[in-house]
Amino acid sequence: MPKGKRGKSKAGGRTSALKLDPSVLPESDEESNFDNASIITIASESRFGSEDGTWAEEVEEEALSDDFEEKLKEAIDGTSQKSAKSRQTCLEVVRKSFTSRYMYDFIIERKMTITDMLERSLKKGKGEEQGTAAILAALVCIHLGVGDDSEALFHELGPIFSQIVADRTASPVARDKCATALGIYSFITNSGVGSLQSTMQLLHSIFSASFLKGNGAVPSHAPELVVLHSHALLAWSLLVTISSTLQVIELAESQLKKLPELLESPDLELRIAAGEAIAILYEVIREERVDFEIENVDNLCETLRQLATDSHKFRAKKDRRQQRSSFRDILRAVEEGEAPDVRVKFGREVLNIDSWCKKRQYDAICYILGSGMNLHLKENELLRDIFELGPPVTNGGMYQKISKFDRHMGNVAACKARTKSRGKLRDKRADIVG
Protein backbone atom coordinates (compact mmCIF):
# COMPACT_ATOMS: atom_id res chain seq x y z
CA MET A 1 0.00 0.00 0.00
CA PRO A 2 1.21 3.54 -0.67
CA LYS A 3 2.39 5.57 2.25
CA GLY A 4 1.63 9.21 2.84
CA LYS A 5 2.16 11.91 5.42
CA ARG A 6 -0.54 12.34 7.98
CA GLY A 7 -2.59 15.46 7.96
CA LYS A 8 -2.86 17.55 11.10
CA SER A 9 -5.98 18.56 12.95
CA LYS A 10 -6.44 20.83 15.89
CA ALA A 11 -6.40 19.11 19.24
CA GLY A 12 -7.27 21.65 21.87
CA GLY A 13 -9.21 21.26 25.07
CA ARG A 14 -11.10 23.14 27.76
CA THR A 15 -13.09 22.00 30.75
CA SER A 16 -16.75 21.44 29.94
CA ALA A 17 -19.66 20.43 32.15
CA LEU A 18 -22.05 20.00 29.25
CA LYS A 19 -24.25 16.92 29.35
CA LEU A 20 -23.49 14.34 26.65
CA ASP A 21 -25.98 14.65 23.80
CA PRO A 22 -25.38 12.41 20.75
CA SER A 23 -27.63 14.55 18.61
CA VAL A 24 -25.17 17.46 18.53
CA LEU A 25 -22.44 15.39 16.95
CA PRO A 26 -22.58 15.52 13.16
CA GLU A 27 -23.38 12.55 10.96
CA SER A 28 -22.33 14.15 7.67
CA ASP A 29 -20.11 16.91 6.37
CA GLU A 30 -23.19 19.09 5.91
CA GLU A 31 -24.06 18.73 9.58
CA SER A 32 -20.52 19.37 10.72
CA ASN A 33 -21.10 23.13 10.62
CA PHE A 34 -23.05 22.84 13.90
CA ASP A 35 -25.47 25.51 12.69
CA ASN A 36 -27.93 25.33 15.58
CA ALA A 37 -29.70 28.10 17.45
CA SER A 38 -27.11 28.54 20.19
CA ILE A 39 -24.24 28.86 17.71
CA ILE A 40 -26.19 31.40 15.64
CA THR A 41 -26.68 33.47 18.80
CA ILE A 42 -22.99 33.34 19.63
CA ALA A 43 -22.05 34.27 16.08
CA SER A 44 -24.46 37.19 15.85
CA GLU A 45 -23.30 38.64 19.17
CA SER A 46 -19.59 38.09 18.62
CA ARG A 47 -19.47 39.86 15.27
CA PHE A 48 -19.43 43.17 17.15
CA GLY A 49 -15.83 42.33 18.06
CA SER A 50 -14.48 43.54 14.69
CA GLU A 51 -15.71 45.44 11.71
CA ASP A 52 -15.17 42.68 9.15
CA GLY A 53 -16.13 39.81 11.46
CA THR A 54 -12.74 38.09 11.03
CA TRP A 55 -11.93 37.95 14.73
CA ALA A 56 -15.44 36.72 15.51
CA GLU A 57 -15.19 33.93 12.94
CA GLU A 58 -11.92 32.72 14.47
CA VAL A 59 -13.43 32.75 17.96
CA GLU A 60 -16.50 30.90 16.71
CA GLU A 61 -14.40 28.24 14.94
CA GLU A 62 -12.23 27.71 18.04
CA ALA A 63 -15.32 27.46 20.26
CA LEU A 64 -16.89 24.89 17.96
CA SER A 65 -13.69 22.83 17.88
CA ASP A 66 -13.35 22.89 21.67
CA ASP A 67 -17.00 22.00 22.18
CA PHE A 68 -16.81 19.16 19.65
CA GLU A 69 -13.70 17.62 21.20
CA GLU A 70 -15.01 17.98 24.76
CA LYS A 71 -18.18 16.10 23.88
CA LEU A 72 -16.12 13.50 22.04
CA LYS A 73 -13.94 12.97 25.11
CA GLU A 74 -17.07 12.56 27.22
CA ALA A 75 -18.36 9.96 24.77
CA ILE A 76 -15.07 8.02 24.94
CA ASP A 77 -15.23 8.06 28.74
CA GLY A 78 -18.87 6.94 28.53
CA THR A 79 -17.95 3.70 26.76
CA SER A 80 -16.88 2.28 30.13
CA GLN A 81 -20.33 2.60 31.72
CA LYS A 82 -22.14 -0.42 33.16
CA SER A 83 -25.23 0.05 31.02
CA ALA A 84 -24.90 -1.72 27.65
CA LYS A 85 -27.34 0.73 26.07
CA SER A 86 -25.30 3.72 27.28
CA ARG A 87 -22.06 2.17 26.02
CA GLN A 88 -23.65 1.57 22.63
CA THR A 89 -24.86 5.18 22.46
CA CYS A 90 -21.39 6.49 23.29
CA LEU A 91 -19.75 4.23 20.71
CA GLU A 92 -22.15 5.58 18.08
CA VAL A 93 -21.24 9.14 19.06
CA VAL A 94 -17.53 8.39 18.65
CA ARG A 95 -18.16 6.61 15.33
CA LYS A 96 -20.11 9.54 13.91
CA SER A 97 -17.44 11.96 15.10
CA PHE A 98 -14.60 10.04 13.44
CA THR A 99 -16.71 9.80 10.29
CA SER A 100 -17.45 13.51 10.07
CA ARG A 101 -13.89 14.76 10.66
CA TYR A 102 -10.33 13.72 9.90
CA MET A 103 -8.86 13.45 13.43
CA TYR A 104 -5.42 11.87 13.15
CA ASP A 105 -3.85 14.07 15.86
CA PHE A 106 -6.75 13.53 18.28
CA ILE A 107 -6.51 9.73 17.87
CA ILE A 108 -2.71 9.51 18.06
CA GLU A 109 -2.67 11.52 21.31
CA ARG A 110 -5.18 9.08 22.85
CA LYS A 111 -4.01 5.90 21.15
CA MET A 112 -3.88 3.77 24.31
CA THR A 113 -7.24 5.02 25.57
CA ILE A 114 -8.94 4.31 22.24
CA THR A 115 -7.28 0.89 21.94
CA ASP A 116 -8.49 -0.05 25.44
CA MET A 117 -11.99 1.20 24.59
CA LEU A 118 -12.17 -0.93 21.42
CA GLU A 119 -10.66 -4.03 23.03
CA ARG A 120 -13.05 -3.80 25.99
CA SER A 121 -16.12 -3.44 23.77
CA LEU A 122 -15.06 -6.30 21.49
CA LYS A 123 -14.28 -8.70 24.36
CA LYS A 124 -16.99 -7.86 26.89
CA GLY A 125 -19.73 -6.45 24.65
CA LYS A 126 -22.40 -8.44 22.88
CA GLY A 127 -23.93 -8.32 19.41
CA GLU A 128 -24.57 -4.75 18.34
CA GLU A 129 -21.94 -3.29 20.67
CA GLN A 130 -19.26 -5.59 19.22
CA GLY A 131 -20.39 -4.72 15.69
CA THR A 132 -20.20 -0.97 16.32
CA ALA A 133 -16.78 -1.35 17.96
CA ALA A 134 -15.51 -3.32 14.94
CA ILE A 135 -16.62 -0.61 12.49
CA LEU A 136 -15.14 2.03 14.79
CA ALA A 137 -11.86 0.11 14.84
CA ALA A 138 -11.82 0.12 11.03
CA LEU A 139 -12.44 3.89 11.14
CA VAL A 140 -9.49 4.37 13.47
CA CYS A 141 -7.28 2.37 11.10
CA ILE A 142 -8.36 4.57 8.17
CA HIS A 143 -7.41 7.65 10.21
CA LEU A 144 -4.01 6.24 11.22
CA GLY A 145 -3.15 5.04 7.71
CA VAL A 146 -0.14 2.88 6.87
CA GLY A 147 2.52 2.67 9.55
CA ASP A 148 3.57 1.34 12.94
CA ASP A 149 0.52 2.73 14.75
CA SER A 150 -2.05 0.91 12.64
CA GLU A 151 0.03 -2.29 12.63
CA ALA A 152 0.30 -2.19 16.42
CA LEU A 153 -3.46 -1.73 16.68
CA PHE A 154 -4.03 -4.63 14.28
CA HIS A 155 -1.69 -6.76 16.39
CA GLU A 156 -3.98 -6.09 19.38
CA LEU A 157 -7.37 -6.33 17.68
CA GLY A 158 -6.76 -8.70 14.74
CA PRO A 159 -6.90 -11.91 16.81
CA ILE A 160 -10.15 -10.72 18.43
CA PHE A 161 -11.71 -10.08 15.01
CA SER A 162 -10.68 -13.54 13.82
CA GLN A 163 -12.00 -15.19 16.98
CA ILE A 164 -15.41 -13.52 16.69
CA VAL A 165 -15.68 -14.24 12.95
CA ALA A 166 -14.93 -17.92 13.48
CA ASP A 167 -17.20 -18.27 16.55
CA ARG A 168 -20.49 -19.82 15.36
CA THR A 169 -22.12 -19.05 18.70
CA ALA A 170 -21.43 -15.30 18.39
CA SER A 171 -23.99 -12.86 17.07
CA PRO A 172 -24.15 -12.81 13.23
CA VAL A 173 -24.23 -8.98 13.42
CA ALA A 174 -20.96 -8.94 15.34
CA ARG A 175 -19.42 -11.55 13.03
CA ASP A 176 -20.23 -9.72 9.78
CA LYS A 177 -18.93 -6.39 11.10
CA CYS A 178 -15.75 -8.05 12.38
CA ALA A 179 -15.28 -9.71 8.97
CA THR A 180 -15.51 -6.27 7.36
CA ALA A 181 -13.08 -4.74 9.86
CA LEU A 182 -10.67 -7.65 9.42
CA GLY A 183 -10.69 -7.05 5.66
CA ILE A 184 -10.04 -3.31 6.07
CA TYR A 185 -7.17 -3.84 8.54
CA SER A 186 -5.54 -6.49 6.36
CA PHE A 187 -5.96 -4.27 3.28
CA ILE A 188 -4.35 -1.22 4.91
CA THR A 189 -1.58 -2.89 6.91
CA ASN A 190 -0.89 -5.81 4.50
CA SER A 191 1.40 -7.22 7.19
CA GLY A 192 2.95 -10.25 5.53
CA VAL A 193 1.84 -12.68 2.83
CA GLY A 194 1.23 -15.47 5.35
CA SER A 195 -1.09 -13.29 7.44
CA LEU A 196 -2.96 -12.15 4.35
CA GLN A 197 -3.47 -15.71 3.12
CA SER A 198 -4.67 -16.94 6.52
CA THR A 199 -7.16 -14.08 6.69
CA MET A 200 -8.46 -14.91 3.21
CA GLN A 201 -8.78 -18.59 4.16
CA LEU A 202 -10.81 -17.65 7.24
CA LEU A 203 -13.13 -15.43 5.20
CA HIS A 204 -13.46 -18.15 2.54
CA SER A 205 -14.49 -20.67 5.19
CA ILE A 206 -17.39 -18.36 6.07
CA PHE A 207 -18.92 -17.59 2.67
CA SER A 208 -18.27 -21.08 1.31
CA ALA A 209 -21.20 -22.22 3.44
CA SER A 210 -23.43 -20.71 0.73
CA PHE A 211 -21.98 -22.89 -2.03
CA LEU A 212 -24.35 -25.50 -3.44
CA LYS A 213 -24.80 -28.70 -1.48
CA GLY A 214 -23.44 -32.01 -2.73
CA ASN A 215 -26.77 -32.78 -4.42
CA GLY A 216 -26.77 -29.42 -6.22
CA ALA A 217 -29.40 -27.82 -3.98
CA VAL A 218 -29.14 -24.21 -2.80
CA PRO A 219 -28.51 -24.15 0.98
CA SER A 220 -31.04 -22.39 3.19
CA HIS A 221 -29.69 -19.97 5.79
CA ALA A 222 -31.18 -17.39 8.11
CA PRO A 223 -31.07 -13.84 6.65
CA GLU A 224 -28.46 -12.74 9.22
CA LEU A 225 -26.13 -15.55 8.17
CA VAL A 226 -26.56 -14.68 4.49
CA VAL A 227 -25.50 -11.10 5.32
CA LEU A 228 -22.44 -12.53 7.09
CA HIS A 229 -21.56 -14.61 4.02
CA SER A 230 -21.97 -11.58 1.77
CA HIS A 231 -19.71 -9.37 3.92
CA ALA A 232 -17.10 -12.12 4.23
CA LEU A 233 -17.05 -12.47 0.43
CA LEU A 234 -16.73 -8.69 -0.02
CA ALA A 235 -13.81 -8.58 2.45
CA TRP A 236 -12.20 -11.54 0.64
CA SER A 237 -12.58 -9.75 -2.71
CA LEU A 238 -10.97 -6.63 -1.21
CA LEU A 239 -7.90 -8.66 -0.28
CA VAL A 240 -7.78 -10.16 -3.79
CA THR A 241 -7.13 -6.62 -5.08
CA ILE A 242 -3.78 -6.46 -3.23
CA SER A 243 -2.73 -10.08 -3.83
CA SER A 244 0.06 -10.88 -6.29
CA THR A 245 -0.87 -12.01 -9.80
CA LEU A 246 0.50 -15.49 -9.03
CA GLN A 247 -1.74 -15.76 -5.96
CA VAL A 248 -4.76 -14.56 -7.94
CA ILE A 249 -4.10 -17.15 -10.67
CA GLU A 250 -4.03 -19.88 -8.02
CA LEU A 251 -7.28 -18.55 -6.54
CA ALA A 252 -8.91 -18.33 -9.96
CA GLU A 253 -8.15 -21.94 -10.78
CA SER A 254 -10.06 -23.09 -7.71
CA GLN A 255 -12.60 -20.35 -7.02
CA LEU A 256 -13.90 -19.56 -10.51
CA LYS A 257 -15.39 -23.06 -10.50
CA LYS A 258 -17.19 -22.45 -7.18
CA LEU A 259 -18.08 -18.74 -7.10
CA PRO A 260 -20.69 -19.09 -9.92
CA GLU A 261 -22.68 -21.30 -7.52
CA LEU A 262 -23.36 -18.20 -5.40
CA LEU A 263 -25.11 -16.61 -8.38
CA GLU A 264 -28.02 -18.96 -7.62
CA SER A 265 -28.43 -17.57 -4.10
CA PRO A 266 -31.87 -16.07 -3.34
CA ASP A 267 -30.12 -13.07 -1.73
CA LEU A 268 -29.44 -10.13 -4.06
CA GLU A 269 -26.41 -8.77 -2.17
CA LEU A 270 -24.70 -12.16 -2.17
CA ARG A 271 -25.33 -12.60 -5.91
CA ILE A 272 -23.86 -9.18 -6.70
CA ALA A 273 -20.89 -9.76 -4.36
CA ALA A 274 -20.17 -13.07 -6.16
CA GLY A 275 -20.47 -11.41 -9.58
CA GLU A 276 -18.05 -8.63 -8.64
CA ALA A 277 -15.59 -11.15 -7.18
CA ILE A 278 -15.62 -12.99 -10.53
CA ALA A 279 -15.06 -9.70 -12.38
CA ILE A 280 -12.10 -8.84 -10.11
CA LEU A 281 -10.46 -12.22 -10.66
CA TYR A 282 -10.86 -11.90 -14.44
CA GLU A 283 -9.50 -8.35 -14.44
CA VAL A 284 -6.33 -9.16 -12.46
CA ILE A 285 -5.52 -12.31 -14.45
CA ARG A 286 -6.09 -10.69 -17.84
CA GLU A 287 -3.44 -8.13 -17.02
CA GLU A 288 -1.04 -11.08 -17.14
CA ARG A 289 -2.87 -13.38 -19.58
CA VAL A 290 -4.95 -11.52 -22.14
CA ASP A 291 -6.66 -14.65 -23.49
CA PHE A 292 -7.47 -16.17 -20.09
CA GLU A 293 -10.69 -18.22 -19.94
CA ILE A 294 -12.09 -20.82 -17.55
CA GLU A 295 -13.86 -24.06 -18.23
CA ASN A 296 -17.58 -23.71 -18.96
CA VAL A 297 -17.20 -19.95 -19.51
CA ASP A 298 -20.20 -20.12 -21.87
CA ASN A 299 -22.38 -21.42 -19.03
CA LEU A 300 -21.10 -18.64 -16.76
CA CYS A 301 -21.88 -15.96 -19.37
CA GLU A 302 -25.34 -17.41 -19.90
CA THR A 303 -26.04 -17.24 -16.16
CA LEU A 304 -24.78 -13.64 -16.02
CA ARG A 305 -26.93 -12.76 -19.06
CA GLN A 306 -30.04 -14.18 -17.39
CA LEU A 307 -29.36 -12.13 -14.26
CA ALA A 308 -28.76 -9.02 -16.40
CA THR A 309 -32.17 -9.44 -18.05
CA ASP A 310 -34.10 -10.92 -15.13
CA SER A 311 -37.79 -9.94 -15.10
CA HIS A 312 -39.17 -12.38 -12.53
CA LYS A 313 -42.09 -10.79 -10.74
CA PHE A 314 -41.33 -12.53 -7.44
CA ARG A 315 -38.37 -10.18 -7.02
CA ALA A 316 -38.98 -6.62 -5.84
CA LYS A 317 -38.92 -4.02 -8.60
CA LYS A 318 -36.02 -2.15 -6.97
CA ASP A 319 -34.03 -5.39 -6.61
CA ARG A 320 -34.61 -6.30 -10.27
CA ARG A 321 -33.40 -2.88 -11.39
CA GLN A 322 -30.28 -3.06 -9.20
CA GLN A 323 -29.52 -6.61 -10.31
CA ARG A 324 -29.87 -5.87 -14.02
CA SER A 325 -27.67 -2.79 -13.75
CA SER A 326 -24.94 -4.63 -11.81
CA PHE A 327 -24.86 -7.77 -13.93
CA ARG A 328 -24.82 -5.91 -17.25
CA ASP A 329 -21.47 -4.47 -16.15
CA ILE A 330 -20.25 -7.81 -14.80
CA LEU A 331 -21.21 -9.59 -18.03
CA ARG A 332 -19.24 -7.05 -20.10
CA ALA A 333 -16.27 -7.54 -17.75
CA VAL A 334 -16.23 -11.31 -18.33
CA GLU A 335 -17.03 -11.30 -22.05
CA GLU A 336 -15.13 -8.22 -23.22
CA GLY A 337 -12.79 -7.32 -20.35
CA GLU A 338 -14.58 -3.99 -19.92
CA ALA A 339 -13.86 -2.02 -16.73
CA PRO A 340 -16.34 0.20 -14.88
CA ASP A 341 -16.31 3.92 -15.63
CA VAL A 342 -17.48 5.87 -12.59
CA ARG A 343 -16.76 9.50 -11.72
CA VAL A 344 -17.02 10.63 -8.10
CA LYS A 345 -17.04 14.40 -7.68
CA PHE A 346 -16.01 15.85 -4.31
CA GLY A 347 -15.46 19.56 -3.93
CA ARG A 348 -13.47 20.77 -6.95
CA GLU A 349 -11.91 17.35 -7.58
CA VAL A 350 -13.03 14.22 -9.39
CA LEU A 351 -12.12 10.61 -8.63
CA ASN A 352 -12.18 8.30 -11.65
CA ILE A 353 -12.97 4.68 -10.82
CA ASP A 354 -11.79 2.81 -13.88
CA SER A 355 -11.19 -0.75 -12.65
CA TRP A 356 -13.03 -3.42 -10.70
CA CYS A 357 -10.24 -3.47 -8.11
CA LYS A 358 -10.52 0.26 -7.49
CA LYS A 359 -14.32 -0.01 -7.32
CA ARG A 360 -14.10 -2.71 -4.64
CA GLN A 361 -11.63 -0.61 -2.65
CA TYR A 362 -13.82 2.49 -2.93
CA ASP A 363 -16.99 0.61 -1.94
CA ALA A 364 -15.26 -1.02 1.05
CA ILE A 365 -13.97 2.28 2.45
CA CYS A 366 -17.23 4.04 1.65
CA TYR A 367 -19.10 1.40 3.67
CA ILE A 368 -17.02 2.40 6.73
CA LEU A 369 -17.01 6.18 6.22
CA GLY A 370 -20.55 6.60 4.90
CA SER A 371 -21.45 10.27 4.56
CA GLY A 372 -17.90 11.30 5.53
CA MET A 373 -16.35 9.74 2.41
CA ASN A 374 -16.09 13.00 0.47
CA LEU A 375 -14.50 14.84 3.39
CA HIS A 376 -11.89 12.11 3.86
CA LEU A 377 -11.16 12.05 0.13
CA LYS A 378 -10.25 15.72 0.48
CA GLU A 379 -8.17 15.51 3.67
CA ASN A 380 -7.13 11.93 4.45
CA GLU A 381 -3.78 11.25 2.80
CA LEU A 382 -4.20 7.48 3.08
CA LEU A 383 -7.25 7.64 0.82
CA ARG A 384 -5.57 10.10 -1.50
CA ASP A 385 -2.64 7.69 -1.84
CA ILE A 386 -4.89 4.66 -2.42
CA PHE A 387 -6.82 6.43 -5.17
CA GLU A 388 -3.79 8.30 -6.54
CA LEU A 389 -5.22 11.76 -5.93
CA GLY A 390 -1.94 13.36 -4.87
CA PRO A 391 -1.48 15.61 -1.82
CA PRO A 392 -4.53 17.44 -0.41
CA VAL A 393 -5.51 20.45 -2.49
CA THR A 394 -5.30 23.80 -0.71
CA ASN A 395 -7.79 26.54 -1.42
CA GLY A 396 -5.08 28.89 -2.68
CA GLY A 397 -7.33 31.91 -2.58
CA MET A 398 -10.11 30.24 -4.56
CA TYR A 399 -13.75 30.74 -3.84
CA GLN A 400 -14.71 29.57 -0.37
CA LYS A 401 -17.98 27.74 0.22
CA ILE A 402 -20.44 30.00 2.04
CA SER A 403 -21.52 28.67 5.43
CA LYS A 404 -25.16 27.93 6.18
CA PHE A 405 -25.27 30.84 8.64
CA ASP A 406 -24.03 33.33 6.03
CA ARG A 407 -26.47 31.95 3.46
CA HIS A 408 -29.28 32.28 5.99
CA MET A 409 -28.42 35.90 6.82
CA GLY A 410 -28.18 36.71 3.10
CA ASN A 411 -31.62 35.20 2.52
CA VAL A 412 -33.06 37.17 5.41
CA ALA A 413 -31.66 40.42 4.00
CA ALA A 414 -33.00 39.61 0.53
CA CYS A 415 -36.41 38.77 2.01
CA LYS A 416 -36.55 42.11 3.82
CA ALA A 417 -35.61 43.95 0.63
CA ARG A 418 -38.36 42.14 -1.33
CA THR A 419 -40.94 42.90 1.36
CA LYS A 420 -39.98 46.57 1.38
CA SER A 421 -40.11 46.79 -2.43
CA ARG A 422 -43.49 45.06 -2.61
CA GLY A 423 -44.81 47.34 0.10
CA LYS A 424 -43.93 50.41 -2.00
CA LEU A 425 -45.66 48.89 -5.04
CA ARG A 426 -48.78 48.17 -3.00
CA ASP A 427 -48.83 51.79 -1.78
CA LYS A 428 -48.70 53.02 -5.38
CA ARG A 429 -51.56 50.68 -6.39
CA ALA A 430 -53.60 51.95 -3.44
CA ASP A 431 -53.06 55.55 -4.58
CA ILE A 432 -54.16 54.69 -8.13
CA VAL A 433 -57.28 52.85 -6.97
CA GLY A 434 -58.10 55.65 -4.57
Beta strands, then each sheet from edge to edge (+ up, - down):
strand 1: 342-346
strand 2: 349-353
sheet 1: 1+ 2-
end
